[in-house]
Amino acid sequence: MEREYTNVMEEIVVTWVQVLMSGIEYQTFCSCRKCKNDIITLSLNNLPNYYVTTEVGRIRIFGNLNTEENRKMDQ
C-alpha cells in the first residue's frame, strides 16, 4: 500500500543529515547507515511533525519552514 501522506519535517531532516554528513567538518564522525538513522530519529523525536496529504500542502509547509531563522545552524 502506497502511503497517502508525508511528514515534511522528515524529508527536511533526512536531506540535512545527508548534506551535513558529507561535509568536510563532519568527516571524523561515523556515517554508517545506523548512525545516520540514529541522528535522524533523535532529531525527529525532538521536532514537530508536519504531515500533509497533497503536493500543494507539502510545498506550502516547506515554504513556511524554509526561513532564514530555521536555517540557522548555531541555535
N, C-alpha and C positions, 0 to 999 in steps of 0.2 A: 504494500500500500504506500503510495506516494504521500509524503507529508503535505498538508494543505496550509501550513503555517510556518513562519520563520521567526526566529529570535534575532533581530537586527544586531543586538549587542554581541551575540555570539559571533556573527560574521565579522564585526569590527575587532573583537578581541583576537580571534584566530589570525586575522590579517596582520594586526600589530605584532603579535608574538612572532610570526614568521619573518616579518620585516626586521624587527629588533634583534632576533637571534642570529640573523645573517650579517649583522653589522660588526665592524671591527671591534668595538668596545665590549662585545659580548662573546668573543671567540674563546675566552677561558671558561665559559660556562658549558655544561653538558647540553647538547642539543639533540639528544636521542628522542624518540617518539614519546616515551614515558615521561621524561622531564618536561617536554613541551606540553603534553597533555596535563601534567600536574599544574603548570603555570596557568594554562587556560582555565582549568576547573577552579583553581583558587581565585582567579580573577573574577570569573562569572559568579562565584558564590558571594562576592562582595560588591557586585554591581547590579543595578536594576535591570529587569527583563523588559524588552520591548518587542512583544510578539505582534506580527502582522499577518494578514491573510491574502494581501494583494501586493503586486509590484508597486502600485501607486502608494500604498501605505508604507512600504519599505523605503521608497525614495523620500517620502515626507519625513519619516522618523530619522533616517540617516541625515537628511538635511538639518533637522532640528539638533541632532547630536554633533554634527560636524562644525563646531565653533572653535574659535581660537582658544577660548578658555578650556574647553575639553581636550584640546590637543596638547596643552602644556605638559611637559614631561616632569617638571620639578614640583608637582603638587604634593 
